[in-house]
Amino acid sequence: MILDNENKELKVYEFIDQKTRSGSLSLVTGYFTVGGLAFFAKSTFGKVHNYRIVLGDIVKDDSYKTRGLDLLNNDISVVSAFNLRADATTAVEFLQKENVKLKTLEPNFCHAKVYLYQHEDHDRQMHYFISGSSNLTEAGLRLTKTNNIELNVADFGANLQHDALVKWFDSLWTRPQAHETKTLTDVSGAKRKVPIKQYLIDEIKKIYREYTPREIYLKVLFELFGQQLLLEKNDPRLNRQIGRLEATQVYNALYEFQRKGALSLIKMLEKYNGAVLADAVGLGKTWSALAVMKFYQMQGREIVLLCPKKLEHNWRIYKKNHDSRFEKDALEFFIRYHTDLEPERMQKYTDRSDKYFTNDKPKLFVIDESHNLRNDKSQRYVADHLLLTMATSSSPVKFFPQCKQRNRQNENRYYHHFPNVKYLPIVADTRFLSSCKCADIWEQ
């Protein structure tokens, strides 16, 4: 009998459910899912007296970290989510039974899939086997409809293949590579053996553990920022450059949350060529921005600050030769006003001959109070757009607006109107800071 989960014959799960009576079951599967194991337990427990299950090497021994099992098989549908807790509970209760024996193969990889049932009365017409491609998963059993193409052969004990498969399984069960323990390797490279049953029980229990609201919040933060944080840990070039920044006065004057914010902005600028600093009033955006500006000054970039005229003093006092608290950092940047960006007004500046910043030197543009430029119909906006377009046509540019927190979605459209700037607006705020602290926890 062909069981391909598509034809009019029984599906794999239907065959197991209908043909299993009192007796024993032996099973070989490369891997399993919680839903597949839960069905197997509910369908057969109370009828089957003894189970022998062989699993493939589901956690690779050569990994430098223990990696989690794919117990969901990427099934994150709404129905699965609601059933998951009940299925996980059923799976754990099944594995905890004394009559459920479990082994795993090390170091062999197991591609075999076979289900062997032997009736307690030794009635050959009641014995059965299923052999083919179906793992103990929802897809393999056809509990859910997928695009997987399965092919299995099923028959009863009168077929001599049944006896041959029983003999093959008994041989596999007693092989030296079949273990009741699992070898795990931790981060330091140390190896330890754990009972495979207890290992699986502990992993599945994590699925229905009660999480606190704080843990869920940290998990959300990790999903938002965790991959970025983990990748950045292994970037030696960026880490060396940041090490130089950490020796500056401006960086060391920052609070811890400002330092994390400044580093976040730098990493966003490195990845996207643009970032938005939009923390609330009073959180020290100016000093955070000065740290970012110093970082790019040390990289050899020209720094151009665009700000309202009334705020010029807030920035000029930190330039070198102004005896500021950051004098040793020798901060250098050009200041231009939002209202002075028209071509005729740009001509009045005498601090450089290249009035429009069109030389080929890489630049960082910092725009203070950038929300003031959100009206794309204003003369101020047009002039700002013209300056940035001219500058980006001749040199690599990074784009760093500062603004107050805004609630209106349409105010963000300003940041998308610079076609020559490879830019994605990202808000750097305290959510990112919390994720830095929890990244190591969730990584483990």
N, C-alpha and C positions, 0 to 999 in steps of 0.2 A: 504494500500500500504506500502510495506517495503522499507525503504530508508537506505541501509547499506553502501552506497558509493562504492559498489563493483559490484552489479548485473547490469542487463541491464536497470533497471528502472532509473529514474532521480536521479542525485546526489542532495544533500540537497541544494546547491547553485543554481542549475538549477531549482529546484522546486520553490524556493523563487522568482527567477528572472522571471519565466514564469507565475506564478499563482497570483502574486501580482498586483492588479489594484488600483483604487481609494478607499480609506478607511482608516482604522486604524490598527496599528500593536502593539501587546503586546508581550514582550519577557522576558524570565527568563533564565539566564546563570550563571554558576558558575564563569567564568572568560572570558576574551576576549583578542584578540590580535589586534594590529593596523591594520594589513592586513585584518582580519576578519571584523572589524568594518568599514573599508573603503569600502570594497565590499558591505556590508549591506547598507551603506549610498548611494553609487552610484546606486545600483540596485533598491532601493525603493524610494529614495527622489524625490519629484515631483509628485509621485503617492500617497504616503501615507500622510494623513493630520495630524495625531496625533500618537506619539510614547509613549509607556510606557515601560520602561526597568528596570528590577530588577536584581541587581548584588549580588553575594555572598559577604562575608566579605573578600575582596581581600587583605586587609592589616590588619594583625592580631593585635588586640588591646593589647595583652599581651606581645608584643615585647618591649624591652627596647629602641630600636631605630625604627624609621620609615624605613621600607624597601621598595625598589623600586618595581614597578610592573614588572612582566615578560611580557612586552608588545610585545616582539618579539617571545615569546614561543620557545626560543633557535633556531630560524630559522635564520641562518647567511649565507645563500647561496648568491652567487653573484647576482642572479636575485632579491632577496629580498632586498639586500643592495642598488641596483640602484633604486628600487621602493619605498624605505622606506620614503624618504622625501615627495613624492607626496601623499603616503598613509596617513602619519601623518597629513599633511595639510588638506586632505579630512576629516579625523576623527575629527579634531578640529573644522572645519567649521560645521560639522554635530552636534556635541555636543553643539555648541553655539546657535543653532536654538531654538526659543521659544517653538516650538511644540514638542520638544524632552524632555520628563520628565524622570528623573532618580532617582532611590532609591537604597539603599544598605541595607542588612540585618545585624543587630547587636543585639546580639552576635551570632546569628545562622549561621551555615555553610550551604550553598545552594548547594545541589547536583542536583536539578531539572533543566531540560532543556526543554523549550517549546517555540514554535513560534505560535502565534495566530493572524490570519488575519480576519477582518470583513469588508465586502464590504459596501460602503456607501449607496447602494440601498437596503440593508438588504436582498440581494439575497442569500439564504442559499446555493445554488449551487456554489456560488463564494467564500463563506467563506472557510477557510482551517485551519488546525492545523498540526504541526509537534511536536511530543513528543518522547523523547528517550535520547540518550547519547551525542548528538552533541552540544558542546559549540560554541560560536561565535568566532571561530578561523579558520585559513586556513585549518587545519587538520579536524576540526569538520564539516566544510562546504564542504570539499573535493576540495578546491581550489588548494591544493597541494597533491601529492600522498605520503602517509605515510604508515607505518605498523599498524596504529591504526585500531582497529576493532570497528566500530560504528554500532548501531542498533536503528533505529527510525521508528515510525509508523506515516504515513501521511494520512489524509482523508479530506473530505469536510464537509460543514455545515450540510448536511443532516444526518450525523452520530451524534447521540445524545451525543457522547463523546465531541463534540465541545462545546455544551452548558455547559456541566459539567466542562470542562476546563476553559471556560470563567468565570463561577461562582467561581471556585477555584482561578483564578488569581485576580479577584476583591477582594476576601477575603484577599489574600496575600498582595495586594497593600495597604490595609487599616489596616493591623496589626500594633501593637505598635512597633514591631521589624523592620519594614520597615521605614528607615529614609532617608531624603534628605541631611543629614549631615554625615560626617565620623569622628570618634574619632581617633585622632593621639596622640601618646605618644612620647615625646622627650627624649633625653639622661638623663635629670635630673629626669624623671618620671612624669613631668607635662603633663597634658592632655589638648587638645583643640579640638574643633569641627570646621570642615571646610565643606563648601558645596561640596558634592560628585562630582557634575558636574565640578566645578571649579578645584577641586583637580585633576581629570582625565585630564582636559584640560592642566593644568600646567605640569603634568608629560609627556604628549605626546608632548608638545611643546619643551621639552628638546631634543627630538630626532632630530628635524630639526633646532635647534639653530646653528648659525654660530660660530664656534670655531676658535680662533686664532691659528697660528702655535705653539706658546709657550704652549698653553693649550693642544694641541694635543701631543706635546713632553712630557709634564708632565704626561699626561695620559699613554703614552707608558712606561714611567719610573715606574709609579704606577703598571701597569700590570706586569712588570718585577720583581719588588721588594716589592710591596705593601703588599701582603699576608704575606711575611716573616716579614715585619716590624710590622704588626698588631699582629701577633702571639707572637712576641718577647716582646711586651709591657706587656703581661700577664705572663711572666716567672719570678716569684719572686726569684728563686734560682740564675739565671743568673744575675738578676738586683742587688742582694745583692753583688755578686762577683764583678761586674762592679763598684759598689759603692766604694769598697775598692780600685780599680784601680784609680778611680777619685781623691783619696787623695794622690797619688804619685807625686813626682817631675817631673818624665819623662812625665807623662800624661798631667800635667798642663803646661809643656813647649811647647806642640804641638799647632799648629794653629787649628782652628775649623775644617777645612776640614781633617786634619790629625787625629784628634780625631775620627771623624766619620769613617774614613778609618780603624783605628785601631779596633774600635768596630765591624765594618763590618767583618774584618778578624777573630776576636775572634768568632763571631757568625758562620761564615763559618767553622772554625775549630771545633767548638762544634758539628755542624751538620754533616760535611763530614769527619772530621779528616784530612782535608787538605785544603789549600788555596794558591793562588798565588798573590803576591803583584807585580804589573807590571806598576806602574805609571812612568811617564816620568822623565828624568834626572832633578834634582834640586827640586823635590817636597818633599824631606825629608823622603825617604824610610827607612833610618837607624833609625831615631828616632821613626818612626811609628812601626818598628819592635821591638825596645827596649821596647816600651809600651806593645806590645803583649807578649814579653818574660817575662816582669815583672808580667803580669797577670798570666801566667802559673807557674812562680816561686812561687807566692803566693798560688797556688793550690798544691804545693809540687812536681812539676815535675822537673826532671833534664833537663837543657837546653843545647843543643849541637849545636854549630854554625860551619858550614862548609863554608869556604871562600877562595878566592885566597890569597896566602902568602903576596902579595904586599898590601893587604887591611887589614891585621891583626891589624895594629895600629889604624885604624878607629873604631875598635870594642873594643880593649883591654883598651883604655883610659876610657871607661865607666864602667869597672868592679870595684867592690868595692876595697877600699884602693888605688885608683888612683887619688883621690882628684878631681873627675869630678864634673860637676854641678849637677849630679844626685847621689852624694855620699850617701845621706840619704836613697836612695832606696836600697842600698847594692845589686846591680845587680850581680848575680852569673851565670856564664855559662862557658862551656868548648869550647875552640877554636881548630879546626882542619883545616888543609889546604887541598884544593882540591888535591894537588899533593902528600900528605903524607898519603893517605888512604890505600895504600898497606899494608898488614899485617906486613911485616918486618919494615916499617917505623912507624907504630902505636906503636911498642914496645918501641920506644925511649921516649915517653911521660911519665913523672913522676908525673903528677898532680892527677893521680888516679890509683888504682891497676887493676880495671876492664877496660883493655885496649880497649875492643871492645863494651863497653856499653851494655853488655848482662845481667846485673842484672834485677831484676823484678820491678824496680822502673819506674813509668810512665815517658815518655820523650817527649820533643818537639824538633824536628830537624829543625833548621833554615838554609837554604842554600842560601848564598849570591852569587850574580852573577851566578845564576843557569843555565842561558843560556850557560855558558861555558861548561856545562856537556851534551849538547844536542846530541853529537856524541856518539851513543851507541857502536861504534867500538873502541873507544879510551880506553887506559889503565886507565885513570882517571875515566871514566864512570864506568868501570867494578869494580874498587875499591870502588867507591861510592855506587854502587848497592850492593856490598857484605856487606859493613858496615851496611847499612839500613836493609838489609834482616836479618842479624844476630841480630840486635837490636830488630826488630819487632817480631822475633820469640819468645822472652821471656818477652816482656812487652808492654803495650799499648803505641802507638806512634802517635803523631800528626806531620804532615809534612807541612812545611811552606817555600816554595821556594820564593826567591826574584829574579827578573830579569828585564832587560830593556824591554820596549815595543817592541815586535817582530811582523813582518808582515808575515813571512812565516809559513804557516799552519803546515808543517812537523816538525817544531822545537818543537811543543807541544808534540810530541810522547815520549819525555824523561819522562814526568810526569805519564805515564801509565804503566811503567815497574816495579812497586813495588807491587807485588801481595799480600804481607802481610799488606799493608797499605790501609785501607779503605779510599779512596781518590777520590775526584772529583775536577779537577782544575777549579777555578773560579777567574776571574780577578777583583780585587777591584780597582775601579777607580772613577773619579769624577761623573760619571753618577749616582752611588749609592747615593752620597751625595745630589744631587738635588732631588732624589726621597724621601729622608728623609723629606725634607722641604715640599713636596707637598702631602705627604701621608695623613695628616689630612684633607686637602682640598678635596681630592678625596674620602676619607672614608665617608665624609658627603654627 
